[in-house]
Amino acid sequence: MEKRVTITTETITLGQLLKLIQAVGTGGAVKWFLQTNEVLVNGERENRRGRKLKNGDIVEVEGLGTFIVTRAE
């Protein structure tokens, strides 16, 4: 099942998104999380916590599901 993550800015970093969906508790845990879990952005493996996500990007997190970034109007 896909879940929507609504942002109010143009972009959000992958690290911020992982905190928002409660995949990690702190920003410091993001690097470790990306090294030990498969995270796909638009179908491609991603390990950069600073990767900028924008409206329409699809993030798949192993064990947590699929998240669609949507921008609030």
C-alpha positions as CSV (number, residue, x, y, z in Angstrom):
1,M,0.0,0.0,0.0
2,E,1.3,3.4,-0.9
3,K,1.3,6.2,1.7
4,R,1.4,9.9,0.9
5,V,3.9,12.2,2.6
6,T,2.8,15.8,2.3
7,I,5.5,18.6,2.3
8,T,5.0,22.3,2.4
9,T,8.4,23.2,0.7
10,E,9.7,22.6,-2.8
11,T,11.9,19.7,-1.7
12,I,12.7,17.5,1.3
13,T,15.9,15.5,1.8
14,L,15.8,11.8,2.0
15,G,17.1,12.0,5.6
16,Q,14.2,14.3,6.6
17,L,11.7,12.0,5.0
18,L,13.1,9.0,6.9
19,K,12.7,10.9,10.1
20,L,9.2,12.0,9.1
21,I,8.0,8.5,8.5
22,Q,9.7,7.3,11.7
23,A,12.1,5.0,10.0
24,V,14.8,6.6,12.2
25,G,14.6,8.5,15.4
26,T,17.4,11.0,14.8
27,G,19.4,12.5,11.8
28,G,22.5,10.7,13.0
29,A,20.8,7.3,12.4
30,V,20.0,8.1,8.8
31,K,23.5,7.2,7.4
32,W,23.5,3.8,9.2
33,F,19.9,3.1,8.1
34,L,20.7,3.7,4.5
35,Q,23.8,1.4,4.7
36,T,21.8,-1.4,6.2
37,N,18.4,-1.2,4.5
38,E,17.4,-1.0,0.9
39,V,15.9,2.4,0.0
40,L,14.7,3.0,-3.6
41,V,13.9,6.5,-5.0
42,N,11.9,6.3,-8.2
43,G,13.0,2.6,-8.6
44,E,16.8,3.2,-8.1
45,R,18.8,2.3,-5.0
46,E,19.7,5.4,-3.0
47,N,22.2,5.9,-0.2
48,R,22.6,9.7,-0.1
49,R,20.8,11.1,2.9
50,G,20.9,14.6,1.3
51,R,19.1,13.4,-1.9
52,K,16.5,16.0,-2.6
53,L,13.0,14.7,-3.1
54,K,10.3,16.7,-4.9
55,N,6.6,16.4,-5.6
56,G,5.8,13.0,-7.2
57,D,8.9,11.2,-6.1
58,I,8.3,7.6,-5.0
59,V,10.4,6.2,-2.1
60,E,10.3,2.5,-1.3
61,V,11.7,1.6,2.1
62,E,12.4,-2.0,2.9
63,G,10.0,-3.3,5.6
64,L,8.1,0.0,5.8
65,G,6.4,0.4,2.4
66,T,6.1,2.9,-0.4
67,F,5.8,6.6,0.1
68,I,4.8,9.2,-2.4
69,V,6.0,12.8,-1.9
70,T,3.2,15.3,-2.4
71,R,3.4,19.0,-2.1
72,A,0.7,20.9,-0.2
73,E,-1.0,23.6,-2.2
